[in-house]
Amino acid sequence: MIEEWLNQYAPNAPYLVIFGVLLLAGFGLPIPEDIPLLIGGYLCGQTSGHPQLWVMIPGCMAAILGADSLIYLAGRRWGRSLHRHWLMKRVFGGRNLARARVLFTRHGAKFVFTARFLPGVRTPAFFTAGTFKMPYSRFILWNGSAALFSVPWVILLAYYFHREIEYARDAISKGKTYGFLALGAVIAVLVGYHLLVARKLKKVKVKPEEPPV
């Protein structure tokens, strides 16, 4: 049913939706990046026409790095004053932004690399990299390298295991206990990871420091 609708009526709809959600997630939409990536890989596995992996993977990479680059450029252009604006504090989180500035001064490029895997920190980290005038070539190198560690592999994981995902979905729809247990385990892992990272971030002392050379 899904395959027929996509191939006949909206062959490009999955690309547009997935790429759009990734762009919004890069600008602070409170949704884990892995969710649209998993959905993209799952749809590629479900259909024989559209979407296709050879478009989905580079498209997702471009959407993610494009959003990250715009955030970096905003920090480079207006970062010295814009981070104090109430809207930016609302979007980034005032304390997260302050901690990102401290962590960047301590770790530089290493923080840019690891920030992709830290919920709630990625956007402030890239904004901070622009604020401190990190060379764009260096920013895209480290950020792109981190994206290569996650983006293609998450999509491929969902692509090759789409039948198992479908099976689990059917089990949940039929009210089978193991389906709910599997879903609950995944949610517990994600929530636990977010709580662990949030706890570690709270230990970072916010104080002004000079950026690294």
C-alpha positions as CSV (number, residue, x, y, z in Angstrom):
1,M,0.0,0.0,0.0
2,I,2.8,2.4,1.0
3,E,4.9,1.4,-2.0
4,E,2.1,1.9,-4.5
5,W,1.2,5.3,-3.1
6,L,4.8,6.5,-3.1
7,N,5.6,5.2,-6.6
8,Q,2.5,6.5,-8.3
9,Y,1.5,9.7,-6.5
10,A,4.4,11.1,-4.4
11,P,7.7,9.6,-5.3
12,N,9.7,12.6,-3.9
13,A,7.6,13.1,-0.8
14,P,9.8,11.0,1.5
15,Y,12.9,12.9,0.5
16,L,11.3,16.3,1.1
17,V,9.8,15.3,4.5
18,I,13.0,13.6,5.8
19,F,15.3,16.4,4.6
20,G,12.9,19.0,6.0
21,V,12.7,17.4,9.4
22,L,16.5,17.1,9.6
23,L,16.9,20.8,8.7
24,L,14.5,21.8,11.5
25,A,16.2,19.4,13.9
26,G,19.5,21.2,13.2
27,F,17.9,24.5,14.2
28,G,16.7,23.2,17.5
29,L,13.5,21.2,16.8
30,P,13.3,18.9,19.8
31,I,13.5,15.6,17.9
32,P,16.4,13.2,17.9
33,E,18.2,13.2,14.6
34,D,18.2,9.4,14.5
35,I,14.4,9.2,14.1
36,P,14.1,10.7,10.6
37,L,17.2,8.8,9.6
38,L,15.7,5.5,10.7
39,I,12.4,6.4,8.9
40,G,14.3,7.2,5.8
41,G,16.2,3.9,5.8
42,Y,13.0,2.0,6.6
43,L,11.1,3.6,3.7
44,C,14.0,2.8,1.3
45,G,13.8,-0.9,2.4
46,Q,10.0,-1.0,2.1
47,T,9.8,0.3,-1.5
48,S,11.4,-0.9,-4.7
49,G,11.0,2.5,-6.5
50,H,11.2,5.6,-4.3
51,P,12.9,6.5,-2.0
52,Q,16.3,5.1,-2.9
53,L,19.4,4.8,-0.8
54,W,21.7,6.5,-3.3
55,V,19.6,9.6,-3.0
56,M,18.6,9.3,0.7
57,I,22.1,9.0,2.2
58,P,23.8,12.0,0.5
59,G,20.6,14.0,0.8
60,C,20.4,13.5,4.5
61,M,24.1,14.4,4.8
62,A,23.6,17.6,2.8
63,A,20.5,18.6,4.9
64,I,22.3,18.0,8.2
65,L,25.6,19.7,7.2
66,G,23.7,22.5,5.6
67,A,21.7,23.3,8.8
68,D,24.9,23.0,10.8
69,S,26.7,25.4,8.4
70,L,24.0,28.0,8.7
71,I,24.2,27.8,12.5
72,Y,28.0,28.2,12.3
73,L,27.7,31.2,9.9
74,A,25.1,32.8,12.2
75,G,27.6,32.5,15.1
76,R,30.4,33.8,13.0
77,R,28.4,36.9,11.8
78,W,26.4,37.8,15.0
79,G,27.6,35.5,17.7
80,R,29.3,38.1,19.9
81,S,25.9,39.8,20.5
82,L,23.2,37.4,19.3
83,H,23.8,34.8,21.9
84,R,22.5,37.3,24.5
85,H,19.2,37.8,22.7
86,W,16.2,36.3,24.5
87,L,15.2,34.4,21.4
88,M,18.6,32.7,21.0
89,K,18.6,31.7,24.7
90,R,15.1,30.3,24.2
91,V,16.2,28.3,21.1
92,F,19.6,27.2,22.3
93,G,19.0,27.2,26.1
94,G,21.0,29.9,27.9
95,R,22.9,27.5,30.2
96,N,23.6,25.0,27.3
97,L,25.0,27.9,25.2
98,A,27.2,29.1,28.1
99,R,28.5,25.6,28.7
100,A,29.2,25.1,25.0
101,R,31.4,28.2,25.0
102,V,33.3,26.8,28.0
103,L,33.8,23.4,26.5
104,F,34.8,24.8,23.1
105,T,37.5,26.9,24.8
106,R,38.9,23.8,26.5
107,H,38.7,21.3,23.7
108,G,38.3,23.2,20.4
109,A,37.9,20.9,17.3
110,K,37.4,17.8,19.5
111,F,34.3,19.3,21.0
112,V,32.9,20.1,17.5
113,F,33.4,16.4,16.7
114,T,31.7,15.0,19.8
115,A,29.0,17.6,20.0
116,R,27.0,15.8,17.3
117,F,26.5,13.0,19.7
118,L,25.4,15.2,22.6
119,P,21.7,15.9,22.8
120,G,21.0,19.6,23.5
121,V,24.6,20.7,22.9
122,R,25.0,20.3,19.1
123,T,23.4,23.5,18.0
124,P,25.0,25.7,20.7
125,A,28.4,24.1,19.9
126,F,28.3,24.9,16.2
127,F,27.1,28.4,17.0
128,T,30.0,28.8,19.4
129,A,32.5,27.5,16.8
130,G,31.3,30.3,14.5
131,T,31.4,32.9,17.3
132,F,35.1,32.1,18.0
133,K,35.9,32.3,14.3
134,M,36.9,28.7,13.9
135,P,38.0,28.3,10.2
136,Y,35.0,26.9,8.2
137,S,37.1,24.3,6.4
138,R,38.2,23.0,9.8
139,F,34.6,23.1,11.2
140,I,33.2,21.2,8.2
141,L,36.1,18.6,8.3
142,W,35.4,17.7,12.0
143,N,31.7,18.0,11.8
144,G,31.5,16.1,8.6
145,S,33.7,13.3,9.9
146,A,31.4,13.0,12.9
147,A,28.3,12.8,10.6
148,L,30.0,10.0,8.6
149,F,30.2,8.0,11.7
150,S,26.4,8.2,12.3
151,V,24.3,9.3,9.4
152,P,24.9,6.6,6.7
153,W,25.1,3.7,9.2
154,V,21.7,4.6,10.9
155,I,20.0,4.7,7.5
156,L,21.7,1.5,6.4
157,L,20.7,-0.2,9.7
158,A,17.0,0.6,9.2
159,Y,17.3,-0.4,5.5
160,Y,18.7,-3.9,6.1
161,F,16.5,-4.6,9.1
162,H,13.3,-3.1,7.7
163,R,11.6,-6.5,7.9
164,E,12.4,-6.8,11.6
165,I,11.0,-3.3,12.1
166,E,7.9,-4.2,10.3
167,Y,7.5,-7.3,12.4
168,A,7.9,-5.4,15.6
169,R,5.4,-2.8,14.4
170,D,2.9,-5.5,13.6
171,A,3.5,-7.1,17.0
172,I,2.7,-3.8,18.8
173,S,-0.4,-3.2,16.7
174,K,-1.7,-6.7,17.7
175,G,-1.0,-6.0,21.3
176,K,1.7,-8.6,21.7
177,T,3.7,-8.1,24.9
178,Y,7.2,-8.6,23.4
179,G,6.6,-5.8,20.9
180,F,5.8,-3.4,23.7
181,L,8.8,-4.6,25.7
182,A,11.2,-4.0,22.7
183,L,9.8,-0.5,22.2
184,G,10.0,0.2,25.9
185,A,13.7,-1.0,26.0
186,V,14.6,1.4,23.1
187,I,12.9,4.3,24.8
188,A,14.6,3.5,28.1
189,V,18.0,3.5,26.4
190,L,17.4,6.8,24.7
191,V,16.0,8.5,27.8
192,G,18.8,7.1,29.9
193,Y,21.4,8.5,27.5
194,H,19.8,11.9,27.5
195,L,19.7,12.0,31.3
196,L,23.3,10.9,31.6
197,V,24.6,13.6,29.2
198,A,22.4,16.2,30.9
199,R,23.9,15.2,34.3
200,K,27.5,15.5,33.0
201,L,26.7,18.9,31.4
202,K,25.5,20.3,34.7
203,K,28.9,19.6,36.2
204,V,30.6,22.0,33.8
205,K,31.3,25.3,35.5
206,V,30.3,28.3,33.5
207,K,33.0,31.0,33.6
208,P,34.6,33.1,30.9
209,E,37.7,31.7,29.2
210,E,39.8,32.5,26.2
211,P,39.2,30.5,23.0
212,P,42.0,28.1,22.0
213,V,44.4,29.1,19.2
